[in-house]
Amino acid sequence: MLTVTSTQWVLLALDGETVVGHAMAVRADGQAVDIGVVVADAYQYRGVGRRLAHELSAVLTASGSTRVRCDVLQENQVVLEWSRRFLADSRLEPDGETITVCGTLAGYKEIGCSAAGPAATAPSAKPV
């Protein structure tokens, strides 16, 4: 994990020395953060995004963050379904081709990453 400032965080997923995904967060105000997770096409549906989100969630929770916000393309049903299941009081706000997702970070603790789950086959999430 690289703390860019006391209000910005970045996490990389590596396959060897190749970056295959990253997660980032910026404190928006008070206890709210804007988050983003990006995974290379060849590594999607292998647990990389889930693992990045889980690791980022742990860091943000430890920093006192309780609310998250992210913009998602309307066609990205995987992320939209994730937000409905795992962000407490998830709220979806359509805006053109994107949907702004807001929710309580505490709800994410239900996901976890186990060796038996999809994240077990994902490249490791490493601190920057």
C-alpha positions in Angstrom: 0.0 0.0 0.0 1.3 3.4 -0.9 -0.1 6.3 1.1 0.2 9.2 -1.4 -1.0 11.6 1.3 -2.9 11.1 4.5 -6.1 11.2 2.3 -5.0 9.1 -0.7 -4.3 5.4 -1.0 -3.2 3.1 -3.9 -3.0 -0.7 -4.0 -1.6 -2.8 -6.9 -2.2 -6.3 -8.1 0.8 -7.9 -9.6 1.4 -11.0 -11.7 5.1 -11.3 -11.4 6.3 -7.8 -12.1 3.3 -6.9 -14.3 0.6 -4.7 -12.9 -2.7 -6.3 -13.7 -5.0 -4.2 -11.5 -5.1 -1.3 -9.1 -7.4 0.1 -6.4 -7.4 3.7 -5.2 -9.2 5.9 -2.8 -9.3 9.6 -2.1 -10.9 11.0 1.0 -13.8 13.1 -0.3 -14.9 14.7 3.0 -15.0 13.7 6.6 -15.4 9.9 6.7 -16.4 9.5 3.0 -14.0 8.3 0.2 -14.2 8.0 -3.5 -12.9 4.7 -4.7 -11.9 3.1 -8.0 -10.9 -0.5 -8.9 -9.5 -1.3 -12.4 -8.5 -4.8 -13.6 -6.8 -5.7 -16.9 -9.2 -7.5 -19.3 -7.2 -10.7 -19.3 -7.5 -10.9 -15.5 -11.2 -10.2 -15.0 -13.4 -12.8 -13.4 -10.4 -14.3 -11.6 -11.0 -12.6 -8.2 -8.5 -9.8 -8.7 -11.0 -7.0 -8.3 -12.6 -8.7 -5.3 -9.2 -9.1 -3.6 -8.2 -5.5 -4.4 -11.6 -4.2 -3.0 -11.2 -6.3 0.1 -7.7 -5.1 0.8 -8.6 -1.5 0.2 -11.7 -1.9 2.4 -9.5 -3.0 5.3 -7.2 0.0 4.9 -10.0 2.4 4.7 -11.8 1.0 7.7 -8.6 1.2 9.7 -8.3 4.9 8.6 -11.8 5.7 10.0 -13.6 5.8 6.6 -17.2 4.7 6.8 -18.8 5.7 3.5 -17.7 5.0 -0.1 -18.7 6.4 -3.5 -17.7 5.3 -7.0 -18.9 5.8 -10.5 -19.7 2.7 -12.5 -20.6 2.3 -16.2 -24.3 1.2 -16.4 -23.2 -1.9 -18.4 -20.9 -3.1 -15.6 -23.4 -5.4 -13.9 -20.7 -7.3 -11.9 -19.8 -4.1 -9.9 -23.4 -3.0 -9.6 -24.5 -6.4 -8.2 -21.5 -6.3 -5.8 -22.6 -3.0 -4.5 -26.1 -4.2 -3.9 -24.9 -7.2 -2.0 -22.1 -5.9 0.0 -22.4 -2.2 0.7 -24.8 -1.6 3.6 -27.6 0.8 2.5 -26.3 0.8 -1.1 -27.7 3.7 -3.2 -27.6 3.8 -7.0 -27.9 7.2 -8.7 -28.1 7.1 -12.5 -26.4 9.9 -14.4 -26.2 9.3 -18.2 -24.0 6.3 -19.0 -22.7 6.0 -15.4 -24.3 5.2 -12.1 -22.9 6.7 -8.9 -22.9 4.1 -6.2 -22.9 5.2 -2.5 -22.9 3.0 0.6 -21.6 2.2 4.0 -18.2 0.6 4.0 -19.0 -1.5 7.1 -21.2 -3.8 5.0 -18.1 -5.0 3.1 -16.8 -7.1 6.0 -19.1 -9.9 4.9 -17.0 -10.7 1.8 -13.6 -11.7 3.0 -11.1 -13.6 0.9 -10.6 -17.2 1.6 -8.1 -19.6 0.1 -11.1 -21.6 -1.2 -12.7 -18.6 -3.0 -11.9 -17.1 -6.4 -9.2 -14.9 -5.0 -7.1 -18.0 -4.5 -6.3 -18.1 -8.2 -5.8 -14.3 -8.5 -2.4 -12.7 -8.7 -1.2 -11.3 -5.3 -2.2 -7.9 -4.2 1.0 -6.2 -3.1 1.8 -3.0 -1.4 3.4 -0.4 -3.7 
